[in-house]
C-alpha cells in the first residue's frame, strides 16, 4: 500500500492430495452459515485481537511448492474490534473479529509468500507472525490489501480479514501464493468520489488568500482513468480515493486548478454539478483546468500519472487568474527522520549500496524485481515517496527495466546523484 487513505464517514474508496503440501478443513458457506457468522462476530464486544483464539475459517499447513496454487478461501470480513487504536504496526486498520479468521502453518521457510484479499468492498489485512510481531496492509491492491513476505520464516501465521468501516461484514476471498501479487486478482474500481480525500480538503471563497493555494501530493494510482471516464483528455493512472477535495463556498467568476510536477501528470476533477473534467499537457507537460464560472459546491481532485506504476510528488495549486506563466514552484523531497537529498525526478543517479534492491512497488513487503550492482546508473522517473522509513524513487536502468529503490533509510544509502 502506498499510503493510508481515510474515507468519508458513512461512504458506501483446493485442496491437494499431498499431506506435506497442504492440509485443510473445508467449509461450505451457505446463506444460513453466512448469517450465523455475522451474528457471532457482533454478539460480544471485544477490544483486542487474540492470536491464540480458534480460527473461524480453519487451520491450514503449507510447504514450498504446494499445489494447486494459489490457495483460495471464501471468508467474511469484519468484526467489532477497532484495529487502529491497538497500534499494532503501520497500516493496521479497520475492524476485525477478536479471534483469527485463518491460521496458516508454514512447515518450512518460503522464498516468497503472498497473502492477498479480493472483495468488492474495502477490506484490510492483519497478520500475527511466528515471531510475535504484526504486519498489516490496506489498499495495496485497489481497495483491498496484499502482503508479501520474502524469506518467510516457518511457523504459525494468524490472519484477520478486516473491513475498513465499522459494522460492515462483506464476502471476500483470501489468496495464498508463492507468486507476487501482480498475478493475483486486482480490485481497482476507478475514481470513487464517495471516499474521503487522501490529502485533505480546503474551503475557498472569492479573493482567497494566500493565492495561489498550494498542496503537495504524491500523484498516481492503479486505475486507468480512460476505463472509467470518457473524454479525450481523461487518461493516466489514478487512485480510487480523490487526492484532494475543494469546497467553493460561493460561486467563482473564474478559477483555475493546475498541477506542477517534474513528471508527466494528468488532472481529473469531478465538479459540483457532477460533471467530469480532465487535462493533460496544458502547460508543457503539466495539466490545468480553468472554469469561467464555477458553481459553489464540492470539487473532487485526482492527480494521475501518465505512466502506470509512476507515483510522483506534484504540487496541486488553485488561483483565480490563469496559470500562464505558472508560479515558481519546487518539490519538497524531505522525509521524516531522513536527511535532505539533492535527488530529483528527471535526474541521473548511481547505485551506491552493496545490498541495493529494486521493488515492484515502493514497499519493503513487495516483490524484489532487480538487484543491480553498486555503480549501476539509472534515471529517476518518479517519486519521492516516504514509506517504511525510506525515501523511494522509481528508477529506469539503461536497458529500460524499471523499479522502485530507496535512496536511504537513515542508516544505509543506496543512491547518490550522478554528478
Secondary structure, DSSP 8 states (H G I E B T S, - for coil): --S-----TT------S-TTTEE-------HHHHHHHHHHHHHS---S-BTTS--TT-EEEE-TT-SSSSEEEEEE---SEESGGG--STT--SEE-SB-SEEEEESS-EEEEEEEEE-SS-EEEEEE-TTS-EEEEESSBTTB-EEEEEEE-SEEEEEEEEESSTT---EEEEEEESS-GGGS--------TTS--TT-EEEE-TT-SSSSEEEEEEE--SEEGGGT--STT--SEE-SS-SEEEEESS-BS-EEEEEE-SS-EEEEEE-TTS-EEEEESSBTTB-EEEESSB-SEEEEEEEEESSTT--EEEEEEEESS--SS----------TTS------TT-EEEE--TT--EESSSSTTS-EEE---TT-EEEEEEEEEEETTEEEEEEEETTS-EEEEEEESSS-B-EEE--
